Amino acid sequence: MTTASERQLIADTVAEFVDREVRPAAAEADETQTFPETVWDGLAELDLTGLTVSEEHGGFDADQLTYSIVNEELAKGDLSVATALSVHCLATSCIEMFGTDAHREAWLPDMAAGRPVGAFALSEPEAGSNPAEMTAEARKQGDEYVIDGTKQWITNGQRSGVVVLFAKTDRDDPDTVTQFLVPKDTDGLEVGKKEDKLGLRASDTTTLIFDGARIPAENRLTEVGDGLKAAFSILTGGRIAIASQAVGVAEAALSAAVEYADQREQFGKPISEHQAIAHKLADMATDVQAARLLTRDAAEKNDDGIDPMAASMAKYFASETAVDVANEAVQVHGGYGYTKDFDVERYYRDAKITTIYEGTSEVQKEIISRHLDG
């Protein structure tokens, strides 16, 4: 387990990297919708691409709290980078937890070193919040599986080298969802449409189209029918990562608002000294800290065992806080906040996705309500 002093050193190292490499590249990456691969290489040099890989296979093997802090710090610089890393880590976690020794030895050392990049293919055009309705099918034929179907909203869709895929072995049987490992260069696997998004624009989000794609039978990661259970266990940690990223975006927006309010003068004094703005900043700071504490609590609980309710509370509250705080940060900047001259407009656009991916706020409230006593 990482000690508090080690965790602080990691946080300081990531924060320094963000200031030096991530933040300066963020605006151009957003404008051009191009992922900053040099930043990814820097993450690999810091061993961060192996966060959820065991030391045995060359990884960092971070506990949940450390993983949460890394995601928060990265999102302060660019949510697109943090999201790409967290999805890569979802893929490595699946291989680590559900793969065989052969899977782990074949894939994890290279993925921990940064490449191939991992993707996580669960959602479909008609099966987002209810993955049991997926239609992607992997039919067993001899010593192979033949895969047909379309996956949507795939982060790292273009740049990935390996895909953790969820598909039914029988399209008509919802109890046959199974997890597979699909190399990206598999014949019959094509990258489809790249989404033109409101925010998170540097992160490539695409469809993946499987048309008779064949993989060896040994590329099955879970027993037939165990795919959804595996996905939900992995996504509990994934939701903590998104909560952490939401805290990072909110903190970045708050910091920008405070800096602007201290510099901008109206009626003979900085606007931060006007009660309306001062109280607005106080509310923002309180909400950010509440979201951070809720998220850190969920991370610590998940280290002791999977706690879906804590993860959903953190994801729900932190993501909604990110949207609210980014909105207020734009308001503090006034007209300037509506221009690309200031980062708050990007924080505002990016924040919204945290309330949607890896389970919408509405889904999180359903999960929370199901775990209430009474």
Disulfide bonds with the S-S distance in Angstrom:
none
